[in-house]
Amino acid sequence: MSYLEYTVKSTPTGLRKVLYMNWPLTLLLISVASVGFLMLYSVAGGSFSPWAEPQMKRFALGLAVMFAVAMVPIWFWRNMAVVAYGISVLLLVLVDLFGVIGMGAQRWIDLGFMRLQPSELTKITMVMLLAAYYDWLPARRTSHPFWVLIPVVMILFPTFLVLTQPDLGTAILLVTAGGGLMFLAGVHWAYFAVVIAAGIGLVSTVFKSRGTDWQLLKDYQFRRIDTFLDPSQDPLGAGYHITQSKIALGSGGWAGRGFMQGTQSRLNFLPEKHTDFIFTTLAEEFGFVGGMSLLALYTLIVVFCVATALASRDRFSSLVTLGIAITFFLFFAVNMSMVMGLAPVVGVPLPMVSYGGSAMLVLMAAFGLVQSAHIHRPRDRTR
């Protein structure tokens, strides 16, 4: 029996698909989202509005999306990768033409009932396309310069569109996740050594361009870098966010001040307390124990994704699952590093905890792909 015949015959149907879902992963996602509901309730002063209730509704919709995506065979999503990527890139172009401006950036498309942020969708569709590409490409060609150039273009084109919004945080995530997936697909390490060397040169050039006619970053982006290096330079201005964040983190101590007892968030010293800096509120109220507990939940989600990838027998399922795991890891790693002062503030939300619609729905759809890979991997039908 060929592998294709075995795959078709071993594909679960009907109720068996529900039984084959990765239920521990689903419970972990619900647990993390519940932490988000709890913190949004807290930062609103003990009220489900204006943040916790909409977030619950979005998560319920996200769960439905995840189940719907999971029920569809993984090879369908492989065939749809080019279409999905094309749609997300088109939406990025439409953002540039008709996008809604908010907080100095043009990142959203107003759909009436919600604001869609296409850059969130691009993080997943790019992973899908790269996984489909390396599934199609023979292994012997993986490190050939011509076949390396194609995925580089796949990564850099949407990254350029995202940078024009401007959204430096998402652009960094796109490049890092794309590069990580290329490495896992088997591209030779020498390419990455060259990129790292070029990156060091680019960083040097960026700093040299400051104040010139050909300045490569916006002024506010340079201020973020200055703030990261020395927040005390402007504690009431550009350094205010990270200064208040560190105060809140430190005041939480080992076990925290208690639920809804965080002074930095309750007294509105902490900006963006319901989005980018929500982890700081968690750490202030539940301390080191609470912060590490959330980190443990995140880590388990990544572990389950990696386990699904290792159990998959086809290249696309493995790579798309690993790509989603990388993207998810970068989400929480960058956000936590950002609020602790270990990385510049680049506007990356805490996945499934920060308030937001597009990020929540897209991330749940991505975990639907992980579930689809888990459900539809070949099994012995006698089990």
N, C-alpha and C positions, 0 to 999 in steps of 0.2 A: 504494500500500500504506500502511495506517495505521501509526502508531507502535507500537500494541499488536500488530498482526499481525507487524510487523518484529521486535519484541522476542521474540515467541513462536518465530518461525521461526529466529531467530539464537541462541536459547538453546542452550548446549552440552549434550551428553548423554554419559553413561557416562564412558569414559576421557578424553574431551576435557576434562571438568571438571578432572580432575587435572592435565592439561597446562596448563590456563589459570590454575591457581593462581599467586598472586604468590610465587614461590619465593624471590626475594631477601628479601622480608619475612619469610618463614618461617625462612630462615637467620639473619636478624638476631635474631629471637626466640629461636632456639636458642642463639645466641652470648651473648645477655644472660643467659639462664637458666644457661648454663655458667659464667659469671662468678659467679653466685649459688652454684652447687654448690661451686666452688673456694673461695669465702669461707666458706661454712658448714663445709666440711672444715677450713679453717684455724682458725676460732674454736672448733672442737671439739677442738683440739689434735692434728690429724692423724688424725681418725677420721670415718668416714662416718655414725656415729651420735653423737648422737641427731637431727641436723638434715639433713645432706646427703642421706642415703639416702631418708628420707620425701619430701624435696623433689623428688628425681629421679623418684620414683614419681608424685607429684602432677603434675609437668610432663609425664610420659608420658601420663597420663590427660588432662591439659589439651590436649596435641597431638591426641589422639583426639577430644576434644570440638570442637576447632577445625575439624578435617577434617569432622566430622559436620555442624556448623553450616554450613560452607562449601558442602557439597554440596546443601543445600536452597536453592531459588530465593529471592532477596532479597525478592520480593513476598510470600512466605509469612510472613517475619518482620515485614513491614510490617503484615500482617493480624493477627499475633499480638501486636502492641505493647501493645494495651489489656489483653489477658489477662496478659501478662508483668508489666506495671506493677502490675496489681491483685494478682497473687500476691505480688510483692515488698512491697507496702504491707501486705498481710495478714500476711506474715511479720514485718514490723516491729511490728505490733500484738501478735503472739504473743510476740515478744521481751519486750515490756513486761509481759506477763502471766506467761510461763513461762520467760523467758530465764535463761541461766546467768550468774552474776556472776563476774567475774574482774578483778583489779587495780582494784577500785573502780567498775567499770562493768558494766552489764547489756546485753551486745551480741550474745550468741551463743545459738543453739538447739542443744542436744545431740542429735545424730542417732544416737548410739551409736558409729558408725565414724568420725565426724568432727564437729567443731563448725562449724556454718554461721553465718556473719555476714551477715544479710540486707541490711545497709546497703551491703555490697560489690555485691550483686546490684542494688540500687536505683540505683546510679550508672549502670548500663548500661540498665536498663529505662526509666529516666526519659529518657535520650537517645533510645531507640527511640520512646517515646510522643511526645516533642516533634517528632522528625523526621516521624513519621506525621501528626501534627497539621498541621504546616506543608506537608506534601505534599498534604493534603486541602484546606487553606484557600486560597482564591484570593489571589493576590499583592496585589490592591488592598485587601484587608481586613487585611493583616498588621499595620499600625500603628493600626488602629481600637481605641480604648480597651477596648471589650468583648472583642474578640478577643485583646487583649494580656493581659487579666485572667485568661483561662482557663489559659494556660501558666504564669502566675505561681502560680496555685493548684496546678497540677501539680508545681511545684518546691517550694513552701513547705510543703505538707502532709507529704511524707516527711521534709523537713528538720526540721520540728517534732518528728516522732517520733524522729528520730536524736538531736536535742538532748536529749531526755528520758532517753537511755540513761546517762550523757551521752557524746556523741562530737562534740566541737567541730570536730575536723579534717575528718571526713567531711561534716559539715553545711556547712562552708565550701566543700568541693569540690563538693557538690551545687549550691549557689547559684551558684558561679562558673561551673561547666560549663553549667548551665542558662541562665544569663544570656549566656554566650558563644555558645551555640547560637541563642538568640533574636536576638542581634545579627547573626549570620551569615545567619539566615533573612530578614533585612530589616527588623526592627523599628527604628523611627526612633530616632536617637541621643538625642533629647531625653528619652526615657524613662530612659535610662541616666544622663543628667546629673542627673535628679531623684533617682534611686536613690543615686548617689554622694553627693549633698548630704545625703540622708536618712541614709546610712551614717555620714557624719561626725558628724551629730547623735546617732546611736545610740551611737557610740563614746564621745562625750562623756557621754551619759547613763549608760552602763555604768560609767564611772569614777566618776561622781557617786553611783552607787548603792552603791558599796562601803561595807560596814559599816552599812548601813541595813536596815530590815525588808523592803524591797523589792529587795534585792540581786539583780542579774540574772544573775550568773555564780557558779559554785561557788568556794569559797575556793581550791581547788587550781588552778583556771583563772586566778585573779588572781595566784597565786604564779608560774605559768608566764609571765605577762606581766611581772611584776617581774624574774624571772630573765632574760627576753629583754632587758630594758632595762639591767640591771646584774647579770650573773651573780656578780660578786665580792661582792655583798651576803651571799650564803650559799653559799660554795664547797663546803661539806661537806653541805649540805642540798638545798634546791630548785635551787641552781645547780650541783650536782655533775655532772649529766649533760652540760650544755653545756661546763662547764669542762674535763672530761676529754676531751670530743670535740675541743675546740680544741687541747688538748695533743697528741692523737693526730694531728690534721691537720697541725699544725706540725712534728711530729717526722718525718713522712713525707718532707718535703723535695721535691726534684725527682723522684728515681727511687725513693724508698721505702726501707724497711729490709730488704726482701726477704720472700719468701713464708714465712709462719708465723714471722716475726721481729718482729712488732709487740708491743711491750711492754705497751701499754695494754690490748689485748684478751687477750693471753696471760696476763697477771698479774691479769686480772679487774678492772682499774680502770675499764673502760668498761662501763657498764650497757647492757642490751638490745642486746648486740653482734651478736646473730643476727637481730634484727628492725629496729627503727627506726634504729639507729645502725650498721648494717652498712657503709654507705658510708664511715664513718670508719675502719673496719678496712681497707677496700680502699685508702683514701688513705694510711694509715700504712704498709702493706706495699708498695704499688706507687707511692706518691707522686703528684705532680701529673700525671705522664704516665698513670698508671693511671686516675686520676679523670677526666681529660679523654677518655681512650679510651672509658670507659663512657658518658660524656656524648655522645660522637660517635655511638655505637651507638643511644642513645635518640633523638638528633636525626634519624638516618637513618630510624628507624621512623616518626617523625612525618611526615617528608618523603614516604615511600612512601604513608602514609595520605592525605595531602593530594593526592598525584598520582592516587590511585585516585578520590578525590572529584571532582577536576577532569575525569577521564575519563568519569565516570558521566553518563548522559543523563537520568536521572530524579531528581527532587528528594529523594525519600526516601533513595536510596542515597548521594547527595552529603552530605546533612545528617547521616545516622547515622554515616557515616565520619568527617566532620569532628568530630562530637560525641565520638566515641571518641578521636580524636586529641587533642582538648582535654583530655579526662579523663586520658588517659595522660600528657600533658605536665604537667598539674597534679600528678599523682602524684609524678613524679621531681623536678620543680622545687621543690615544697613540701618534700619530704624533704631534698633537698640543701641548700636554704636553711636548713632547720631545724637540721641538724647543724653547719652553718657559723656559726650564730648570726645569720643574716640574717632569720630569721623565728622566731616563738615555737614551742616544742616542742608540737605538737598531735597526735602519735601517728599520723602518716601513714607507712606502710611504703614502702620502695624497690621499685618494681614489678618482679616476677620475680626479684629478688635477695634481698630479705628473706624469712625463713622464714614460711610461712603457707599455709593450704589454700584458704580461700574466695577470697581475693584472686587467687591464681594461677589457679584454675579459671574464675572469672568473667571475668578479663582475657583468658584464652585463648578463651573463648566470644565475647567482644567482638571479638577479632581474627578469629574465624570469620565474624562479620558483615561485617567489612572484606573478607575473602576472598570471601564470597558476592557482595558488590557487584562485586568485581573479576571474578569468574568469569562472572557472569550479565549483565554489561552487554552491550548489543547489539553484535554483531560481524558483519563480512562473512564468511559461511560458506565463501567461497572461499579465505580466508586459511589 
